[in-house]
């Protein structure tokens, strides 16, 4: 299925644009730090080495938040207080349930 929207065309153009080694390295470093912070959020500040379940939980939570933000940006509602509150509720509920069932 072909996405003819401006968003779809921009995504395809970005996917086809060559990326320099420096840009790739900066992105990889950002991504690693980004996931590390989610791992801290999931496993707790004192945990030195998150286990596989904590790493997976960090990935799931970060993807959920990123998806909500991406969708809000596409819909023009990124800067609303309601969206911020809902994302906070989502994160808290996920972490609370994970700790309860873990």
SULBELBEL-V869251 format. One line per field, one symbol per residue. ss: DSSP state (A for helix, B for strand, O for the rest). phi: phi as a letter, one per 20 degrees, with the letter a starting at -180 (. if undefined). Layout:
ss=???
phi=???
//
This chain:
ss=OOOOOAAAAAAAAAAAOOOOAAAAAAAAAAAAAAAAAAAAAAAOOOOOOOOAAAAAAAAAAAAAAAAAAAAAAAAOOOOOAAAAAAAAAAAAAAAAAAAAAO
phi=.eeefgfffffffffeffdffffffffffffffgfgffffffeofffecfffffffffffffffffffffffffendfeefffgffffffffffffffffee
//
